[in-house]
Amino acid sequence: MTKKPIQKSLFDLAGAGPKRQPLAERMRPKKIDEFVGQDHIVGDGRIIRKFIDNRELISIIFWGPPGVGKTTLAFIIAKAMKANFVSFSAVLSGIKEIRAVIADAKEQRKLYNRETILFVDEIHRFNKAQQDAFLHHVEDGSIILIGATTENPSFEVNSALLSRCKVLVLNALSNDDIKTVINRAILDKEKGLGNEKIDLEKEITGVIADYCHGDVRTALNTLETAATLTPIDANGKKIINVEIVKEALQKCALIYDKGGDEHYNIISAFIKSLRGSDPDAALYWMARMLEAGEDPMFIVRRMVIFASEDVGNGDPAAIQLAISTKDALHFVGMPEGWIPLAQCATYLACTPKSNASYKAYKKALSDVREYGPLPVPLHIRNAPTQLMKNMEYGKDYKYPHDYGGYTDQSYLPEKLQNREYYKPGDNGFDKEMKKRIQENKSKRKEISKESRKLQN
């Protein structure tokens, strides 16, 4: 039997030309004891440590932001278990490649009694059919799947595959973790920058850690770029200062995917800050969105919705300002568009709130769905033809203007008589709305009482 060529794994590539690899790749830990951060899953007695110590593994999905060790952990686990490790990206691979990997995995088990760990980076980018292609093979043990995603797997991974995997959350690294990695890279003569005689000015590790937002890959790339930009001084050393680090960074790249989970997290934080009447928090989250490249029209659309849903008749001027902000943004564009956006956000945060009209509609909608198309009462039906008049459409309708603006007639279907959906509160203009409703009810009651007297 001719042996098929085995797909190269990360183990095969790990030692190829380390000096030509980026610093972040060279410094990638090979053993669990070298791994920095994520103590909640890799610490003593924790789940990953137990998997490695017991040489047993189930399919896993690592969920966390970029640069926190998802790929590295998969590599370490496979190496510790001496498994065949196959890695490919969901962006570049399809069902054909998946089938080839499954066939190879079965042969590995048959010929060498060797497990195959299939690592799928960006697993959320696989469509449903591609994800379904894993199901049977994960279930029967042909492969052990380790997926990595920056997106919430509850939304991005189909439920059948999700039920067969353990989801482990990885967090952004702390500043202390980042500093540890940077110091290792500076001292390591084999894989790091130890032979370049680098000195860091005071607090430089802290500056890099602050800028990289828990992403160790960004931290090491920044360090490597800064080392390249730094000239050798008269003593044969490279002294990296703050100016060089800022040059290496150019501009802090904020973690924000306009179509992903963080997009929804931040807009949620923005809306909740407005609702909680906190203008400072609202401005912060708005700045986060705009700085990361969010479409400003998306933000203003959400403020228009908020002006009706959460402010409502607490301040009827809010919706006018929100619409004016939309027009102003169209007119001035960016970058100056942030000015009317900030004005609107602070106004919405500070003004009285009322969701009474929002809640009233939801109650009315609930009755529509529960009772279906209840008939319109005859007296408020339109009667443009004689036939409809003969059918008593519009009969006994009282034109309110002929009665001083108020009548005792009902406008709801018979089954929903006396329903009350809209109940304003006591904030802002809502108090005036509440007063008006009470006055209207009182006048209708008086008219109804007078009508009953006349009938008797």
Secondary structure as UniProt FT lines:
FT   HELIX           10..14
FT   HELIX           18..20
FT   HELIX           23..26
FT   HELIX           32..34
FT   HELIX           39..42
FT   TURN            44..45
FT   HELIX           47..54
FT   STRAND          60..63
FT   TURN            66..67
FT   HELIX           70..80
FT   TURN            81..82
FT   STRAND          84..89
FT   TURN            90..92
FT   HELIX           95..112
FT   STRAND          116..121
FT   HELIX           123..125
FT   HELIX           128..139
FT   TURN            140..141
FT   STRAND          144..149
FT   HELIX           153..156
FT   HELIX           159..162
FT   TURN            163..164
FT   STRAND          166..169
FT   HELIX           175..187
FT   HELIX           194..196
FT   STRAND          198..200
FT   TURN            202..203
FT   HELIX           204..212
FT   TURN            213..214
FT   HELIX           216..229
FT   TURN            234..235
FT   STRAND          238..240
FT   HELIX           242..249
FT   TURN            258..259
FT   HELIX           261..275
FT   TURN            276..277
FT   HELIX           279..291
FT   TURN            292..293
FT   HELIX           296..306
FT   HELIX           307..311
FT   HELIX           312..314
FT   HELIX           317..332
FT   TURN            334..337
FT   HELIX           338..350
FT   HELIX           356..371
FT   HELIX           378..380
FT   HELIX           386..390
FT   TURN            391..396
FT   HELIX           400..403
FT   TURN            404..405
FT   HELIX           414..416
FT   TURN            417..418
FT   TURN            428..429
FT   HELIX           430..455
//
